Amino acid sequence: MAFSHGAIQQIPTTSPTVYAFRVSGHIDDDDSEALAKFMLAAFDRHDDKIDMLLDLTGFTGSDWDSIFDGDVIKSRFRALSGVRRYAVIGAPSAAATMIDLMDKVIPVEAKSFKASEAAAAWAFVGATEAPVGT
């Protein structure tokens, strides 16, 4: 079953090891915690690394205090060893700069893409959005 919580909706993909999400609106603490728990379970299901894509073209902000939630912290640490490639579409300028900088210091290939580069982001993670009904 696809993940859906508040502003975050999972996007079905053509690969079982690519997890993609679309953010529409404001991410609150409950959204962050629910996604963290979902991804911790996903890491447990896979022996190999997974790839992630996050579409932030509809993102309007977040509750920054959610970074102190225990599950959110655990999922971020697990991502360092469990994610191979991480693509972000439409990140705000400061976030895009941070993602591209972090790519050089963390063991995850991380890259930001402009909204007009969505196809390149999907190619980067090796999947496409699955057709509706599959």
N, CA, C and O atoms as CSV, one atom per row, in Angstrom:
chain,resi,resn,atom,element,x,y,z
A,1,MET,N,N,0.841,-1.189,0.000
A,1,MET,CA,C,0.000,0.000,0.000
A,1,MET,C,C,0.885,1.250,0.000
A,1,MET,O,O,1.888,1.308,0.712
A,2,ALA,N,N,0.515,2.220,-0.781
A,2,ALA,CA,C,1.297,3.443,-0.918
A,2,ALA,C,C,1.206,4.304,0.337
A,2,ALA,O,O,0.181,4.328,1.018
A,3,PHE,N,N,2.285,5.003,0.627
A,3,PHE,CA,C,2.337,5.900,1.767
A,3,PHE,C,C,1.591,7.185,1.426
A,3,PHE,O,O,1.749,7.734,0.336
A,4,SER,N,N,0.782,7.654,2.362
A,4,SER,CA,C,0.093,8.919,2.216
A,4,SER,C,C,-0.145,9.477,3.614
A,4,SER,O,O,-0.802,8.847,4.443
A,5,HIS,N,N,0.389,10.649,3.860
A,5,HIS,CA,C,0.186,11.282,5.158
A,5,HIS,C,C,0.302,12.785,4.994
A,5,HIS,O,O,1.367,13.299,4.651
A,6,GLY,N,N,-0.783,13.483,5.235
A,6,GLY,CA,C,-0.765,14.943,5.167
A,6,GLY,C,C,-0.285,15.450,3.821
A,6,GLY,O,O,-0.886,15.161,2.786
A,7,ALA,N,N,0.791,16.202,3.840
A,7,ALA,CA,C,1.318,16.829,2.629
A,7,ALA,C,C,2.174,15.884,1.786
A,7,ALA,O,O,2.600,16.260,0.693
A,8,ILE,N,N,2.433,14.678,2.264
A,8,ILE,CA,C,3.347,13.759,1.577
A,8,ILE,C,C,2.581,12.587,0.982
A,8,ILE,O,O,1.855,11.886,1.687
A,9,GLN,N,N,2.747,12.379,-0.316
A,9,GLN,CA,C,2.109,11.264,-1.026
A,9,GLN,C,C,3.178,10.468,-1.756
A,9,GLN,O,O,4.024,11.036,-2.446
A,10,GLN,N,N,3.136,9.158,-1.603
A,10,GLN,CA,C,4.085,8.316,-2.329
A,10,GLN,C,C,3.701,8.267,-3.800
A,10,GLN,O,O,2.521,8.201,-4.146
A,11,ILE,N,N,4.708,8.301,-4.656
A,11,ILE,CA,C,4.518,8.178,-6.096
A,11,ILE,C,C,4.889,6.750,-6.481
A,11,ILE,O,O,6.021,6.333,-6.240
A,12,PRO,N,N,3.971,5.990,-7.070
A,12,PRO,CA,C,4.328,4.634,-7.508
A,12,PRO,C,C,5.435,4.695,-8.563
A,12,PRO,O,O,5.420,5.565,-9.434
A,13,THR,N,N,6.386,3.777,-8.482
A,13,THR,CA,C,7.505,3.774,-9.429
A,13,THR,C,C,7.579,2.441,-10.165
A,13,THR,O,O,6.917,1.471,-9.795
A,14,THR,N,N,8.389,2.413,-11.205
A,14,THR,CA,C,8.583,1.198,-11.990
A,14,THR,C,C,9.643,0.293,-11.398
A,14,THR,O,O,9.969,-0.733,-11.996
A,15,SER,N,N,10.193,0.637,-10.244
A,15,SER,CA,C,11.214,-0.184,-9.593
A,15,SER,C,C,10.844,-0.409,-8.128
A,15,SER,O,O,10.469,0.536,-7.434
A,16,PRO,N,N,10.947,-1.645,-7.654
A,16,PRO,CA,C,10.624,-1.912,-6.251
A,16,PRO,C,C,11.647,-1.355,-5.266
A,16,PRO,O,O,11.408,-1.355,-4.059
A,17,THR,N,N,12.777,-0.885,-5.771
A,17,THR,CA,C,13.800,-0.328,-4.880
A,17,THR,C,C,13.922,1.189,-5.006
A,17,THR,O,O,14.867,1.780,-4.483
A,18,VAL,N,N,12.980,1.815,-5.690
A,18,VAL,CA,C,12.955,3.277,-5.791
A,18,VAL,C,C,11.709,3.773,-5.069
A,18,VAL,O,O,10.583,3.415,-5.412
A,19,TYR,N,N,11.943,4.601,-4.067
A,19,TYR,CA,C,10.859,5.204,-3.289
A,19,TYR,C,C,10.772,6.678,-3.663
A,19,TYR,O,O,11.739,7.427,-3.525
A,20,ALA,N,N,9.602,7.080,-4.136
A,20,ALA,CA,C,9.415,8.461,-4.575
A,20,ALA,C,C,8.220,9.064,-3.835
A,20,ALA,O,O,7.232,8.387,-3.551
A,21,PHE,N,N,8.343,10.353,-3.534
A,21,PHE,CA,C,7.305,11.052,-2.783
A,21,PHE,C,C,7.103,12.448,-3.358
A,21,PHE,O,O,8.047,13.096,-3.810
A,22,ARG,N,N,5.850,12.896,-3.329
A,22,ARG,CA,C,5.502,14.253,-3.763
A,22,ARG,C,C,5.008,15.007,-2.533
A,22,ARG,O,O,4.171,14.509,-1.780
A,23,VAL,N,N,5.532,16.202,-2.342
A,23,VAL,CA,C,5.098,17.045,-1.228
A,23,VAL,C,C,4.253,18.180,-1.792
A,23,VAL,O,O,4.694,18.932,-2.661
A,24,SER,N,N,3.036,18.287,-1.284
A,24,SER,CA,C,2.125,19.350,-1.703
A,24,SER,C,C,1.683,20.098,-0.451
A,24,SER,O,O,0.796,19.649,0.275
A,25,GLY,N,N,2.307,21.229,-0.214
A,25,GLY,CA,C,1.947,22.027,0.947
A,25,GLY,C,C,2.997,21.996,2.029
A,25,GLY,O,O,4.188,21.831,1.763
A,26,HIS,N,N,2.537,22.159,3.254
A,26,HIS,CA,C,3.387,22.288,4.433
A,26,HIS,C,C,3.546,20.928,5.123
A,26,HIS,O,O,2.559,20.241,5.384
A,27,ILE,N,N,4.783,20.549,5.413
A,27,ILE,CA,C,5.059,19.306,6.136
A,27,ILE,C,C,5.091,19.617,7.625
A,27,ILE,O,O,5.903,20.419,8.086
A,28,ASP,N,N,4.196,18.973,8.373
A,28,ASP,CA,C,4.207,19.190,9.820
A,28,ASP,C,C,4.959,18.043,10.512
A,28,ASP,O,O,5.419,17.106,9.860
A,29,ASP,N,N,5.072,18.135,11.816
A,29,ASP,CA,C,5.809,17.135,12.595
A,29,ASP,C,C,5.258,15.727,12.388
A,29,ASP,O,O,6.025,14.771,12.270
A,30,ASP,N,N,3.937,15.598,12.346
A,30,ASP,CA,C,3.319,14.281,12.167
A,30,ASP,C,C,3.674,13.684,10.804
A,30,ASP,O,O,3.918,12.483,10.698
A,31,ASP,N,N,3.703,14.524,9.756
A,31,ASP,CA,C,4.086,14.052,8.422
A,31,ASP,C,C,5.516,13.523,8.439
A,31,ASP,O,O,5.789,12.440,7.922
A,32,SER,N,N,6.425,14.290,9.032
A,32,SER,CA,C,7.839,13.895,9.089
A,32,SER,C,C,8.021,12.583,9.836
A,32,SER,O,O,8.763,11.706,9.394
A,33,GLU,N,N,7.343,12.452,10.965
A,33,GLU,CA,C,7.471,11.237,11.764
A,33,GLU,C,C,6.886,10.031,11.028
A,33,GLU,O,O,7.470,8.948,11.054
A,34,ALA,N,N,5.740,10.212,10.376
A,34,ALA,CA,C,5.119,9.103,9.640
A,34,ALA,C,C,6.010,8.642,8.485
A,34,ALA,O,O,6.170,7.442,8.263
A,35,LEU,N,N,6.592,9.598,7.748
A,35,LEU,CA,C,7.490,9.230,6.653
A,35,LEU,C,C,8.739,8.536,7.188
A,35,LEU,O,O,9.212,7.568,6.592
A,36,ALA,N,N,9.268,9.014,8.291
A,36,ALA,CA,C,10.458,8.386,8.891
A,36,ALA,C,C,10.165,6.934,9.255
A,36,ALA,O,O,10.969,6.050,8.959
A,37,LYS,N,N,9.033,6.678,9.889
A,37,LYS,CA,C,8.668,5.301,10.255
A,37,LYS,C,C,8.489,4.433,9.011
A,37,LYS,O,O,8.921,3.280,8.991
A,38,PHE,N,N,7.858,4.978,7.980
A,38,PHE,CA,C,7.660,4.247,6.732
A,38,PHE,C,C,9.007,3.872,6.115
A,38,PHE,O,O,9.195,2.742,5.665
A,39,MET,N,N,9.943,4.822,6.094
A,39,MET,CA,C,11.240,4.549,5.473
A,39,MET,C,C,12.088,3.613,6.327
A,39,MET,O,O,12.844,2.812,5.776
A,40,LEU,N,N,11.990,3.686,7.637
A,40,LEU,CA,C,12.713,2.726,8.481
A,40,LEU,C,C,12.256,1.302,8.163
A,40,LEU,O,O,13.079,0.390,8.084
A,41,ALA,N,N,10.955,1.110,7.981
A,41,ALA,CA,C,10.432,-0.205,7.609
A,41,ALA,C,C,10.911,-0.598,6.213
A,41,ALA,O,O,11.209,-1.767,5.967
A,42,ALA,N,N,10.986,0.365,5.300
A,42,ALA,CA,C,11.471,0.077,3.942
A,42,ALA,C,C,12.934,-0.370,3.976
A,42,ALA,O,O,13.314,-1.312,3.281
A,43,PHE,N,N,13.745,0.302,4.778
A,43,PHE,CA,C,15.158,-0.108,4.894
A,43,PHE,C,C,15.251,-1.535,5.418
A,43,PHE,O,O,16.107,-2.303,4.978
A,44,ASP,N,N,14.384,-1.892,6.348
A,44,ASP,CA,C,14.392,-3.244,6.917
A,44,ASP,C,C,14.020,-4.305,5.880
A,44,ASP,O,O,14.476,-5.445,5.972
A,45,ARG,N,N,13.196,-3.940,4.897
A,45,ARG,CA,C,12.738,-4.902,3.884
A,45,ARG,C,C,13.771,-5.171,2.789
A,45,ARG,O,O,13.647,-6.154,2.059
A,46,HIS,N,N,14.768,-4.331,2.664
A,46,HIS,CA,C,15.721,-4.453,1.553
A,46,HIS,C,C,17.122,-4.800,2.062
A,46,HIS,O,O,17.636,-4.179,2.991
A,47,ASP,N,N,17.716,-5.801,1.433
A,47,ASP,CA,C,19.101,-6.152,1.759
A,47,ASP,C,C,20.081,-5.173,1.122
A,47,ASP,O,O,21.113,-4.843,1.706
A,48,ASP,N,N,19.748,-4.716,-0.077
A,48,ASP,CA,C,20.613,-3.778,-0.790
A,48,ASP,C,C,20.112,-2.353,-0.580
A,48,ASP,O,O,19.054,-2.129,0.007
A,49,LYS,N,N,20.886,-1.409,-1.066
A,49,LYS,CA,C,20.499,-0.002,-0.948
A,49,LYS,C,C,19.304,0.300,-1.838
A,49,LYS,O,O,19.072,-0.370,-2.844
A,50,ILE,N,N,18.557,1.314,-1.451
A,50,ILE,CA,C,17.426,1.788,-2.228
A,50,ILE,C,C,17.774,3.157,-2.807
A,50,ILE,O,O,18.783,3.760,-2.441
A,51,ASP,N,N,16.936,3.632,-3.702
A,51,ASP,CA,C,17.065,4.978,-4.254
A,51,ASP,C,C,15.813,5.753,-3.872
A,51,ASP,O,O,14.735,5.179,-3.715
A,52,MET,N,N,15.967,7.064,-3.725
A,52,MET,CA,C,14.837,7.903,-3.335
A,52,MET,C,C,14.732,9.121,-4.240
A,52,MET,O,O,15.735,9.658,-4.710
A,53,LEU,N,N,13.491,9.544,-4.473
A,53,LEU,CA,C,13.213,10.758,-5.222
A,53,LEU,C,C,12.167,11.537,-4.439
A,53,LEU,O,O,11.170,10.977,-3.985
A,54,LEU,N,N,12.403,12.814,-4.290
A,54,LEU,CA,C,11.484,13.687,-3.566
A,54,LEU,C,C,11.124,14.862,-4.472
A,54,LEU,O,O,11.995,15.630,-4.882
A,55,ASP,N,N,9.842,14.993,-4.779
A,55,ASP,CA,C,9.356,16.080,-5.617
A,55,ASP,C,C,8.819,17.184,-4.707
A,55,ASP,O,O,7.757,17.048,-4.099
A,56,LEU,N,N,9.568,18.267,-4.629
A,56,LEU,CA,C,9.206,19.387,-3.757
A,56,LEU,C,C,8.590,20.557,-4.513
A,56,LEU,O,O,8.518,21.665,-3.981
A,57,THR,N,N,8.142,20.326,-5.750
A,57,THR,CA,C,7.622,21.452,-6.524
A,57,THR,C,C,6.378,22.082,-5.895
A,57,THR,O,O,6.079,23.243,-6.177
A,58,GLY,N,N,5.645,21.349,-5.050
A,58,GLY,CA,C,4.486,21.909,-4.362
A,58,GLY,C,C,4.726,22.196,-2.892
A,58,GLY,O,O,3.785,22.497,-2.158
A,59,PHE,N,N,5.982,22.107,-2.451
A,59,PHE,CA,C,6.369,22.297,-1.049
A,59,PHE,C,C,6.240,23.761,-0.652
A,59,PHE,O,O,6.685,24.649,-1.380
A,60,THR,N,N,5.622,24.014,0.518
A,60,THR,CA,C,5.471,25.394,0.987
A,60,THR,C,C,6.165,25.658,2.322
A,60,THR,O,O,6.148,26.787,2.811
A,61,GLY,N,N,6.776,24.625,2.917
A,61,GLY,CA,C,7.480,24.822,4.177
A,61,GLY,C,C,7.303,23.625,5.090
A,61,GLY,O,O,6.577,22.682,4.774
A,62,SER,N,N,7.989,23.680,6.242
A,62,SER,CA,C,7.895,22.572,7.196
A,62,SER,C,C,8.131,23.063,8.608
A,62,SER,O,O,8.663,24.148,8.840
A,63,ASP,N,N,7.713,22.220,9.550
A,63,ASP,CA,C,7.975,22.482,10.962
A,63,ASP,C,C,9.396,21.987,11.251
A,63,ASP,O,O,9.625,20.780,11.325
A,64,TRP,N,N,10.324,22.885,11.410
A,64,TRP,CA,C,11.733,22.509,11.547
A,64,TRP,C,C,12.032,21.759,12.839
A,64,TRP,O,O,13.046,21.066,12.923
A,65,ASP,N,N,11.172,21.882,13.851
A,65,ASP,CA,C,11.450,21.164,15.092
A,65,ASP,C,C,11.282,19.654,14.934
A,65,ASP,O,O,11.653,18.895,15.829
A,66,SER,N,N,10.723,19.211,13.799
A,66,SER,CA,C,10.568,17.771,13.561
A,66,SER,C,C,11.923,17.078,13.419
A,66,SER,O,O,12.002,15.857,13.556
A,67,ILE,N,N,12.982,17.827,13.148
A,67,ILE,CA,C,14.301,17.193,13.005
A,67,ILE,C,C,14.784,16.593,14.317
A,67,ILE,O,O,15.738,15.816,14.329
A,68,PHE,N,N,14.129,16.949,15.428
A,68,PHE,CA,C,14.523,16.409,16.726
A,68,PHE,C,C,13.732,15.167,17.125
A,68,PHE,O,O,13.977,14.589,18.183
A,69,ASP,N,N,12.782,14.752,16.282
A,69,ASP,CA,C,11.999,13.546,16.552
A,69,ASP,C,C,12.912,12.321,16.429
A,69,ASP,O,O,13.709,12.230,15.495
A,70,GLY,N,N,12.793,11.394,17.362
A,70,GLY,CA,C,13.664,10.217,17.389
A,70,GLY,C,C,13.604,9.393,16.118
A,70,GLY,O,O,14.646,8.979,15.609
A,71,ASP,N,N,12.395,9.137,15.582
A,71,ASP,CA,C,12.269,8.356,14.357
A,71,ASP,C,C,12.860,9.092,13.156
A,71,ASP,O,O,13.447,8.465,12.273
A,72,VAL,N,N,12.712,10.403,13.118
A,72,VAL,CA,C,13.280,11.193,12.027
A,72,VAL,C,C,14.813,11.099,12.073
A,72,VAL,O,O,15.454,10.917,11.037
A,73,ILE,N,N,15.386,11.219,13.243
A,73,ILE,CA,C,16.840,11.112,13.392
A,73,ILE,C,C,17.314,9.722,12.970
A,73,ILE,O,O,18.293,9.603,12.232
A,74,LYS,N,N,16.629,8.667,13.432
A,74,LYS,CA,C,17.002,7.293,13.064
A,74,LYS,C,C,16.946,7.090,11.560
A,74,LYS,O,O,17.850,6.488,10.980
A,75,SER,N,N,15.887,7.591,10.921
A,75,SER,CA,C,15.743,7.374,9.475
A,75,SER,C,C,16.836,8.105,8.701
A,75,SER,O,O,17.296,7.608,7.673
A,76,ARG,N,N,17.253,9.260,9.169
A,76,ARG,CA,C,18.327,9.989,8.475
A,76,ARG,C,C,19.659,9.260,8.597
A,76,ARG,O,O,20.428,9.207,7.637
A,77,PHE,N,N,19.937,8.697,9.774
A,77,PHE,CA,C,21.167,7.911,9.925
A,77,PHE,C,C,21.108,6.637,9.091
A,77,PHE,O,O,22.100,6.260,8.467
A,78,ARG,N,N,19.954,5.971,9.076
A,78,ARG,CA,C,19.801,4.759,8.266
A,78,ARG,C,C,19.956,5.081,6.783
A,78,ARG,O,O,20.487,4.272,6.023
A,79,ALA,N,N,19.499,6.246,6.373
A,79,ALA,CA,C,19.607,6.639,4.969
A,79,ALA,C,C,21.067,6.727,4.525
A,79,ALA,O,O,21.378,6.459,3.364
A,80,LEU,N,N,21.959,7.099,5.436
A,80,LEU,CA,C,23.377,7.202,5.068
A,80,LEU,C,C,23.942,5.873,4.592
A,80,LEU,O,O,24.819,5.844,3.729
A,81,SER,N,N,23.445,4.772,5.148
A,81,SER,CA,C,23.931,3.458,4.728
A,81,SER,C,C,22.933,2.722,3.845
A,81,SER,O,O,23.291,1.724,3.221
A,82,GLY,N,N,21.697,3.187,3.779
A,82,GLY,CA,C,20.665,2.454,3.064
A,82,GLY,C,C,20.228,3.050,1.741
A,82,GLY,O,O,19.492,2.410,0.990
A,83,VAL,N,N,20.670,4.278,1.437
A,83,VAL,CA,C,20.271,4.932,0.192
A,83,VAL,C,C,21.489,5.054,-0.713
A,83,VAL,O,O,22.566,5.474,-0.288
A,84,ARG,N,N,21.284,4.672,-1.986
A,84,ARG,CA,C,22.360,4.786,-2.981
A,84,ARG,C,C,22.299,6.156,-3.657
A,84,ARG,O,O,23.288,6.888,-3.689
A,85,ARG,N,N,21.121,6.491,-4.198
A,85,ARG,CA,C,20.940,7.769,-4.895
A,85,ARG,C,C,19.712,8.478,-4.350
A,85,ARG,O,O,18.688,7.857,-4.066
A,86,TYR,N,N,19.836,9.791,-4.213
A,86,TYR,CA,C,18.766,10.613,-3.661
A,86,TYR,C,C,18.591,11.826,-4.565
A,86,TYR,O,O,19.487,12.665,-4.662
A,87,ALA,N,N,17.437,11.922,-5.228
A,87,ALA,CA,C,17.152,13.036,-6.128
A,87,ALA,C,C,16.054,13.903,-5.527
A,87,ALA,O,O,15.069,13.394,-4.992
A,88,VAL,N,N,16.233,15.213,-5.622
A,88,VAL,CA,C,15.226,16.153,-5.134
A,88,VAL,C,C,14.867,17.094,-6.279
A,88,VAL,O,O,15.730,17.758,-6.852
A,89,ILE,N,N,13.588,17.136,-6.595
A,89,ILE,CA,C,13.088,18.001,-7.671
A,89,ILE,C,C,12.453,19.235,-7.050
A,89,ILE,O,O,11.618,19.130,-6.150
A,90,GLY,N,N,12.855,20.410,-7.538
A,90,GLY,CA,C,12.203,21.648,-7.132
A,90,GLY,C,C,12.490,22.111,-5.718
A,90,GLY,O,O,11.652,22.769,-5.101
A,91,ALA,N,N,13.663,21.778,-5.194
A,91,ALA,CA,C,14.017,22.230,-3.846
A,91,ALA,C,C,14.208,23.743,-3.837
A,91,ALA,O,O,14.685,24.314,-4.818
A,92,PRO,N,N,13.837,24.398,-2.736
A,92,PRO,CA,C,14.149,25.825,-2.614
A,92,PRO,C,C,15.659,26.033,-2.797
A,92,PRO,O,O,16.442,25.124,-2.520
A,93,SER,N,N,16.065,27.193,-3.249
A,93,SER,CA,C,17.467,27.460,-3.600
A,93,SER,C,C,18.463,27.063,-2.514
A,93,SER,O,O,19.452,26.388,-2.801
A,94,ALA,N,N,18.215,27.470,-1.283
A,94,ALA,CA,C,19.150,27.156,-0.199
A,94,ALA,C,C,19.239,25.648,0.027
A,94,ALA,O,O,20.323,25.120,0.277
A,95,ALA,N,N,18.111,24.958,-0.060
A,95,ALA,CA,C,18.112,23.507,0.123
A,95,ALA,C,C,18.839,22.821,-1.025
A,95,ALA,O,O,19.590,21.873,-0.799
A,96,ALA,N,N,18.630,23.280,-2.241
A,96,ALA,CA,C,19.304,22.692,-3.401
A,96,ALA,C,C,20.817,22.836,-3.263
A,96,ALA,O,O,21.560,21.903,-3.568
A,97,THR,N,N,21.270,23.987,-2.809
A,97,THR,CA,C,22.701,24.202,-2.603
A,97,THR,C,C,23.234,23.244,-1.545
A,97,THR,O,O,24.309,22.669,-1.713
A,98,MET,N,N,22.485,23.068,-0.452
A,98,MET,CA,C,22.914,22.167,0.617
A,98,MET,C,C,22.958,20.711,0.129
A,98,MET,O,O,23.887,19.975,0.462
A,99,ILE,N,N,21.967,20.297,-0.652
A,99,ILE,CA,C,21.940,18.931,-1.179
A,99,ILE,C,C,23.163,18.683,-2.051
A,99,ILE,O,O,23.835,17.660,-1.914
A,100,ASP,N,N,23.444,19.611,-2.939
A,100,ASP,CA,C,24.588,19.443,-3.837
A,100,ASP,C,C,25.909,19.468,-3.072
A,100,ASP,O,O,26.854,18.783,-3.462
A,101,LEU,N,N,25.992,20.238,-2.000
A,101,LEU,CA,C,27.195,20.261,-1.166
A,101,LEU,C,C,27.325,18.961,-0.373
A,101,LEU,O,O,28.412,18.386,-0.304
A,102,MET,N,N,26.233,18.493,0.222
A,102,MET,CA,C,26.265,17.270,1.024
A,102,MET,C,C,26.652,16.056,0.189
A,102,MET,O,O,27.208,15.092,0.717
A,103,ASP,N,N,26.365,16.093,-1.104
A,103,ASP,CA,C,26.731,14.987,-1.997
A,103,ASP,C,C,28.226,14.693,-1.917
A,103,ASP,O,O,28.659,13.560,-2.127
A,104,LYS,N,N,28.994,15.708,-1.616
A,104,LYS,CA,C,30.450,15.553,-1.580
A,104,LYS,C,C,30.961,14.984,-0.252
A,104,LYS,O,O,32.103,14.531,-0.177
A,105,VAL,N,N,30.127,15.002,0.796
A,105,VAL,CA,C,30.619,14.578,2.116
A,105,VAL,C,C,29.872,13.393,2.734
A,105,VAL,O,O,30.283,12.884,3.776
A,106,ILE,N,N,28.783,12.950,2.103
A,106,ILE,CA,C,28.053,11.795,2.623
A,106,ILE,C,C,28.153,10.639,1.628
A,106,ILE,O,O,28.400,10.870,0.444
A,107,PRO,N,N,27.966,9.401,2.086
A,107,PRO,CA,C,28.092,8.242,1.196
A,107,PRO,C,C,26.839,7.961,0.363
A,107,PRO,O,O,26.562,6.810,0.027
A,108,VAL,N,N,26.090,9.001,0.034
A,108,VAL,CA,C,24.887,8.897,-0.786
A,108,VAL,C,C,25.086,9.831,-1.971
A,108,VAL,O,O,25.512,10.973,-1.798
A,109,GLU,N,N,24.777,9.350,-3.182
A,109,GLU,CA,C,24.809,10.246,-4.337
A,109,GLU,C,C,23.550,11.103,-4.271
A,109,GLU,O,O,22.449,10.610,-4.516
A,110,ALA,N,N,23.706,12.375,-3.943
A,110,ALA,CA,C,22.568,13.273,-3.787
A,110,ALA,C,C,22.655,14.381,-4.823
A,110,ALA,O,O,23.720,14.955,-5.049
A,111,LYS,N,N,21.528,14.671,-5.444
A,111,LYS,CA,C,21.534,15.702,-6.472
A,111,LYS,C,C,20.189,16.410,-6.493
A,111,LYS,O,O,19.141,15.779,-6.353
A,112,SER,N,N,20.227,17.723,-6.670
A,112,SER,CA,C,18.998,18.498,-6.810
A,112,SER,C,C,18.749,18.786,-8.287
A,112,SER,O,O,19.680,18.944,-9.077
A,113,PHE,N,N,17.480,18.850,-8.632
A,113,PHE,CA,C,17.065,19.102,-10.005
A,113,PHE,C,C,16.004,20.188,-10.005
A,113,PHE,O,O,15.180,20.255,-9.093
A,114,LYS,N,N,16.020,21.034,-11.019
A,114,LYS,CA,C,14.959,22.030,-11.183
A,114,LYS,C,C,13.690,21.304,-11.623
A,114,LYS,O,O,13.748,20.173,-12.107
A,115,ALA,N,N,12.552,21.958,-11.454
A,115,ALA,CA,C,11.274,21.355,-11.852
A,115,ALA,C,C,11.299,20.949,-13.325
A,115,ALA,O,O,10.717,19.932,-13.701
A,116,SER,N,N,11.963,21.735,-14.146
A,116,SER,CA,C,12.037,21.433,-15.585
A,116,SER,C,C,12.945,20.239,-15.887
A,116,SER,O,O,12.987,19.766,-17.023
A,117,GLU,N,N,13.672,19.749,-14.879
A,117,GLU,CA,C,14.594,18.628,-15.061
A,117,GLU,C,C,14.074,17.332,-14.428
A,117,GLU,O,O,14.857,16.442,-14.098
A,118,ALA,N,N,12.753,17.231,-14.262
A,118,ALA,CA,C,12.164,16.066,-13.599
A,118,ALA,C,C,12.552,14.757,-14.278
A,118,ALA,O,O,12.832,13.773,-13.593
A,119,ALA,N,N,12.575,14.725,-15.602
A,119,ALA,CA,C,12.930,13.490,-16.312
A,119,ALA,C,C,14.358,13.071,-15.973
A,119,ALA,O,O,14.637,11.880,-15.831
A,120,ALA,N,N,15.251,14.028,-15.845
A,120,ALA,CA,C,16.648,13.720,-15.483
A,120,ALA,C,C,16.726,13.187,-14.054
A,120,ALA,O,O,17.541,12.310,-13.767
A,121,ALA,N,N,15.901,13.700,-13.168
A,121,ALA,CA,C,15.881,13.215,-11.783
A,121,ALA,C,C,15.438,11.758,-11.748
A,121,ALA,O,O,16.043,10.939,-11.057
A,122,TRP,N,N,14.386,11.435,-12.491
A,122,TRP,CA,C,13.913,10.048,-12.546
A,122,TRP,C,C,14.993,9.147,-13.157
A,122,TRP,O,O,15.206,8.033,-12.677
A,123,ALA,N,N,15.666,9.606,-14.191
A,123,ALA,CA,C,16.741,8.811,-14.797
A,123,ALA,C,C,17.868,8.586,-13.791
A,123,ALA,O,O,18.464,7.509,-13.757
A,124,PHE,N,N,18.160,9.586,-12.980
A,124,PHE,CA,C,19.214,9.503,-11.968
A,124,PHE,C,C,18.940,8.363,-10.980
A,124,PHE,O,O,19.870,7.675,-10.561
A,125,VAL,N,N,17.673,8.158,-10.604
A,125,VAL,CA,C,17.333,7.083,-9.662
A,125,VAL,C,C,16.982,5.773,-10.369
A,125,VAL,O,O,16.743,4.759,-9.713
A,126,GLY,N,N,16.952,5.791,-11.690
A,126,GLY,CA,C,16.762,4.564,-12.453
A,126,GLY,C,C,15.350,4.029,-12.509
A,126,GLY,O,O,15.147,2.815,-12.534
A,127,ALA,N,N,14.371,4.913,-12.529
A,127,ALA,CA,C,12.972,4.480,-12.602
A,127,ALA,C,C,12.153,5.585,-13.238
A,127,ALA,O,O,12.658,6.664,-13.547
A,128,THR,N,N,10.870,5.288,-13.426
A,128,THR,CA,C,9.921,6.314,-13.865
A,128,THR,C,C,8.691,6.172,-12.972
A,128,THR,O,O,8.529,5.193,-12.244
A,129,GLU,N,N,7.845,7.171,-13.057
A,129,GLU,CA,C,6.585,7.071,-12.324
A,129,GLU,C,C,5.751,5.980,-12.980
A,129,GLU,O,O,5.586,5.968,-14.200
A,130,ALA,N,N,5.233,5.079,-12.185
A,130,ALA,CA,C,4.433,3.980,-12.718
A,130,ALA,C,C,3.083,4.499,-13.183
A,130,ALA,O,O,2.509,5.391,-12.557
A,131,PRO,N,N,2.572,3.943,-14.283
A,131,PRO,CA,C,1.242,4.355,-14.743
A,131,PRO,C,C,0.190,4.066,-13.664
A,131,PRO,O,O,0.330,3.119,-12.891
A,132,VAL,N,N,-0.827,4.865,-13.623
A,132,VAL,CA,C,-1.904,4.696,-12.643
A,132,VAL,C,C,-2.540,3.328,-12.829
A,132,VAL,O,O,-2.802,2.903,-13.954
A,133,GLY,N,N,-2.788,2.642,-11.717
A,133,GLY,CA,C,-3.435,1.346,-11.772
A,133,GLY,C,C,-2.469,0.168,-11.814
A,133,GLY,O,O,-2.895,-0.979,-11.956
A,134,THR,N,N,-1.149,0.447,-11.691
A,134,THR,CA,C,-0.183,-0.669,-11.691
A,134,THR,C,C,0.412,-0.855,-10.333
A,134,THR,O,O,1.243,-1.742,-10.139
